[in-house]
Amino acid sequence: MVTVAERWNIHPCHSWLRGVRPDGPVQFSEEMGVWNVLDYREVFGIINDPRTFSSKTAYLAPVTIDQSFTEGDFAQMDPPDQTRYRKLVSKAFTPRVVAGLEPRIVEVTGRLLDAMAGKPRIDLVEELAYPLPVIVIAELMGIPSDDLEMFKKQAYIVIEQLNGVAFLNENAEAQENINAAVEQFRPLVEYMHDQLAERRRAPREDMMSHLAVAEVEGQRLTDNEIVTIANIMLVAGHITTTMMIGNAVACLDANPEAFARVRADRSLVPTALEETLRMLTPSAALSRRTTTEVEIGGIRIPAERLILVWPAAANRDPRTFADPEVFDPARHPNPHLGFGHGVHYCIGSTLAKLQGRIALNALLDRFPVLRTDPDDPPRFFPSPDIIGTASLPLCTHR
């Protein structure tokens, strides 16, 4: 059996993508100076224990970033602060709000697929998996979706240059690269400041206007906090969905029997998406900081040390998942950690799954044939802590 990782040579350094488990649940990386945690039980325990394993990790990294770019980043907070900031955003993703978005998602999906009609080849990411969630999240926030290319460029800067592993390189060149990436990201920051100024002049019924008047403990958010939260929503609000849709088709393409089952029985679409999140977990790694000396998997780790937990590796742990290298679109139960767990569980997971379900069903309705071309293979993001298709060329004819 050839896995999708082997077929397209995704992240050759990640042996667990190819069915090779590490010698133990915890491995120390001399190169990065961090402990990697790879097994399900340990990863699950860490991400559900914010007191012992803090999300405030930035100050331990050997490289730094201008704090004006990170003010209000609740991914770098622990409860109770993280809880208060998270509530500001969660109102945009309540079950009622998400359910109300379904007709618009169907409409946008149909329009994007109409533009592909008759093409012998399509790029799934470029033409559907990327624009769909960006349009949806941009409309939710109340910012023009006309600037899709700028949003895409800025998202790729975050993924490829401002990813978590990039902050662990301890050398002058790494700091220079971070500084250069921040400057490239500045246009989106300035764009969001302009959007905020416009909301202050003329509030609307959108998320940006909500943030403009929001308070935490009786204090209004600063402009930098609002812009940071808005950028997190825009980038994080679409990129996981983009990768989930692309990864799902890549997994199905690599497993023809599973692909045929899903085509024939659309009730499998939701579970196939869940299985995709397990097999090719978009947010492969998460950083945490030990707040006290602790033992993980038999290894003693001092306080104030960085660790990387790998949900993507945990999602292939045979102690939790039977036949973990098999893509089973009907897998149940499937307690994967593709959207995290605990206090940092992805706020937008319900919206992401809804978009994935609508997009995959519509794609299968429109295209009786969808297959990758060995001469024009998918391109996956090179960042080691991200697993996702950056482009996915597909043939639509036999």
FIVEX-517766 format. One record per residue (C-alpha): x, y, z. Coordinates in pm, whole numbers, padded with zeros to 5 digits, always signed. Layout:
<zalos>
XYZ/...
</zalos>
This chain:
<zalos>
+00000+00000+00000/+00138+00339-00103/+00023+00623+00120/-00052+00972-00007/+00261+01095+00176/+00478+00843-00008/+00309+00902-00340/+00378+01275-00338/+00681+01267-00106/+00526+01496+00154/+00776+01607+00421/+01036+01332+00385/+01169+01407+00736/+00838+01304+00897/+00876+00927+00920/+00542+00892+01099/+00371+01002+00776/+00506+00679+00628/+00404+00441+00904/+00733+00451+01096/+00674+00528+01463/+00944+00696+01673/+01132+00496+01937/+00944+00674+02212/+00666+00928+02264/+00915+01211+02330/+01220+01296+02119/+01469+01577+02185/+01580+01779+01882/+01937+01902+01922/+01898+02119+01612/+01600+02313+01745/+01657+02268+02116/+01301+02146+02181/+01129+01826+02285/+00897+01677+02023/+00593+01494+02162/+00449+01249+01911/+00215+00994+02068/-00158+01046+02114/-00190+00998+02489/+00088+01246+02565/-00023+01503+02304/-00384+01486+02426/-00277+01533+02786/-00058+01833+02709/-00309+02032+02504/-00570+01975+02775/-00347+02100+03057/-00281+02473+02999/-00160+02524+03357/+00136+02293+03312/+00183+02352+02940/+00136+02718+02856/+00064+02862+02512/+00274+03168+02599/+00586+03055+02418/+00702+03350+02207/+00943+03495+02462/+01138+03167+02477/+01199+03163+02102/+01550+03265+01991/+01406+03508+01736/+01160+03789+01803/+00886+03980+01626/+00757+04334+01663/+00500+04318+01947/+00263+04549+01762/+00204+04257+01524/+00114+04013+01804/-00080+04230+02051/-00415+04055+02105/-00297+03717+01974/-00511+03489+02190/-00333+03182+02049/-00045+03300+02268/-00264+03331+02578/-00378+03098+02854/-00706+03108+03047/-00855+03328+03181/-00716+03589+02937/-00748+03354+02641/-01109+03278+02735/-01207+03646+02743/-01052+03724+02405/-01187+03404+02251/-01541+03508+02344/-01506+03820+02130/-01461+03605+01821/-01684+03310+01907/-02006+03507+01842/-01924+03487+01470/-01926+03104+01482/-02231+03012+01687/-02441+02724+01549/-02714+02970+01449/-02475+03198+01260/-02301+02907+01087/-02632+02746+00984/-02743+03079+00842/-02436+03089+00619/-02518+02763+00439/-02723+02916+00152/-02446+03167+00080/-02180+02893+00088/-02384+02688-00159/-02420+02993-00383/-02050+03081-00380/-01952+02719-00438/-02184+02696-00737/-02046+03016-00888/-01688+02897-00851/-01773+02561-01007/-01955+02733-01293/-01628+02907-01378/-01458+02566-01410/-01719+02414-01642/-01577+02254-01954/-01213+02283-01847/-01009+01967-01909/-00783+02065-01618/-00843+02263-01302/-00637+02364-01003/-00861+02273-00713/-00685+02499-00464/-00667+02801-00693/-01022+02774-00823/-01225+02640-00529/-01051+02540-00206/-00887+02880-00157/-01145+03136-00278/-01449+02972-00115/-01347+03008+00252/-01182+03346+00192/-01501+03488+00042/-01704+03346+00332/-01480+03473+00611/-01427+03810+00439/-01803+03861+00414/-01847+03757+00776/-01591+04017+00879/-01730+04278+00642/-01417+04332+00436/-01411+04325+00054/-01337+03982-00089/-01216+04155-00407/-00864+04151-00262/-00835+03770-00276/-00485+03772-00420/-00352+03998-00146/-00510+03780+00122/-00358+03471-00037/-00012+03623-00058/-00027+03732+00306/-00153+03393+00422/+00134+03220+00244/+00381+03453+00419/+00243+03334+00753/+00251+02968+00651/+00587+02957+00478/+00787+03226+00659/+00621+03300+00994/+00543+02942+01094/+00626+02810+01440/+00937+02617+01339/+01087+02930+01177/+01096+03091+01523/+01311+02809+01660/+01615+02869+01438/+01884+03031+01649/+02098+03233+01411/+02127+03584+01268/+01994+03474+00930/+01676+03339+01093/+01609+03675+01259/+01670+03853+00929/+01425+03620+00756/+01161+03687+01023/+01212+04062+00992/+01180+04042+00613/+00862+03835+00641/+00711+04086+00885/+00776+04366+00637/+00607+04163+00365/+00311+04110+00597/+00283+04481+00676/+00046+04563+00385/-00226+04342+00536/-00176+04505+00876/-00210+04852+00723/-00511+04735+00521/-00684+04617+00839/-00605+04944+01015/-00780+05124+00729/-01079+04892+00758/-01095+04959+01131/-01081+05335+01083/-01369+05306+00837/-01578+05110+01093/-01515+05373+01356/-01651+05636+01116/-01945+05425+00997/-02019+05105+01191/-02190+04816+01011/-02340+04480+01099/-02016+04284+01067/-01742+04133+01280/-01499+04419+01224/-01753+04667+01362/-01815+04435+01659/-01444+04432+01741/-01426+04811+01706/-01653+04855+02008/-01569+04535+02199/-01431+04545+02552/-01226+04310+02767/-01281+04363+03141/-01435+04702+03073/-01150+04819+02853/-01180+04885+02481/-00942+04689+02262/-00649+04879+02119/-00624+04924+01745/-00332+04681+01734/-00534+04418+01924/-00828+04452+01686/-00607+04429+01378/-00426+04123+01514/-00756+03947+01591/-00894+04040+01248/-00583+03903+01077/-00603+03581+01278/-00966+03542+01172/-00886+03608+00808/-00581+03381+00783/-00679+03104+01026/-01042+03138+00918/-00970+03012+00570/-00638+02830+00550/-00740+02516+00741/-01054+02486+00528/-00849+02535+00212/-00608+02261+00311/-00884+02027+00431/-01062+02042+00094/-00740+01998-00104/-00612+01724+00125/-00944+01538+00103/-00925+01513-00275/-00556+01416-00255/-00643+01136-00010/-00934+01014-00221/-00724+01023-00536/-00461+00808-00364/-00729+00560-00252/-00947+00478-00555/-01166+00227-00371/-01242+00480-00099/-01305+00744-00365/-01560+00517-00535/-01734+00449-00202/-01768+00820-00125/-01898+00895-00476/-02160+00624-00440/-02259+00704-00082/-02254+01075-00002/-02335+01008+00362/-01963+00927+00384/-01855+01280+00289/-01852+01413+00649/-01658+01113+00782/-01421+01125+00484/-01340+01485+00578/-01280+01380+00939/-01050+01105+00815/-00866+01359+00601/-00804+01573+00907/-00658+01267+01077/-00443+01149+00786/-00314+01489+00671/-00353+01720+00969/-00313+02081+00848/-00177+02221+01178/+00078+01947+01226/+00256+02093+01530/+00176+02323+01822/+00421+02491+02059/+00389+02480+02437/+00601+02590+02735/+00649+02391+03052/+00553+02599+03356/+00709+02351+03598/+00939+02050+03583/+00735+01770+03437/+00766+01412+03315/+00633+01329+02970/+00656+00974+02841/+00922+00887+03098/+01136+01192+03012/+01196+01467+03271/+01173+01815+03120/+01266+02124+03324/+01041+02427+03369/+01050+02706+03112/+01135+02484+02819/+00978+02476+02474/+00809+02162+02351/+00645+02088+02019/+00338+01866+02032/+00255+01696+01704/-00119+01626+01658/-00038+01505+01306/+00182+01229+01449/-00060+01157+01733/-00336+01106+01476/-00145+00803+01346/-00077+00642+01682/-00174+00271+01654/-00262+00265+02025/-00556+00493+01943/-00634+00425+01576/-00666+00078+01425/-00477+00048+01096/-00367+00414+01118/-00209+00414+00770/-00537+00312+00606/-00761+00592+00478/-01105+00476+00593/-01379+00723+00491/-01621+00551+00733/-01384+00540+01032/-01572+00548+01361/-01488+00645+01623/-01233+00895+01499/-01105+01104+01793/-00848+01288+01582/-00687+01612+01697/-00707+01784+01360/-00879+02087+01511/-00698+02063+01843/-00874+01999+02172/-00954+02176+02495/-00938+02553+02544/-00770+02614+02210/-01006+02395+02005/-01059+02565+01668/-01344+02816+01699/-01427+02789+01330/-01430+02409+01305/-01807+02387+01248/-01791+02643+00967/-01489+02469+00813/-01666+02132+00811/-01979+02283+00660/-01779+02439+00377/-01587+02117+00323/-01906+01913+00304/-02074+02150+00058/-01762+02187-00157/-01682+01816-00180/-02039+01715-00257/-02071+01983-00525/-01736+01890-00675/-01837+01525-00707/-02172+01627-00857/-02009+01842-01125/-01710+01624-01216/-01760+01251-01282/-01384+01234-01333/-01126+01389-01104/-00771+01261-01100/-00424+01390-01040/-00166+01402-01319/+00169+01235-01237/+00335+01478-01478/+00192+01777-01288/+00185+01668-00925/+00032+01855-00633/+00250+02101-00447/+00241+02081-00070/+00346+02359+00162/+00713+02311+00256/+00673+02430+00617/+00732+02127+00843/+00450+02217+01082/+00191+02250+00804/+00049+01964+00594/-00158+02090+00305/-00187+02132-00068/-00072+02470-00197/-00180+02368-00549/-00367+02063-00675/-00391+02026-01055/-00664+01782-01156/-00770+01628-01485/-01147+01627-01539/-01152+01391-01840/-01028+01037-01879/
</zalos>
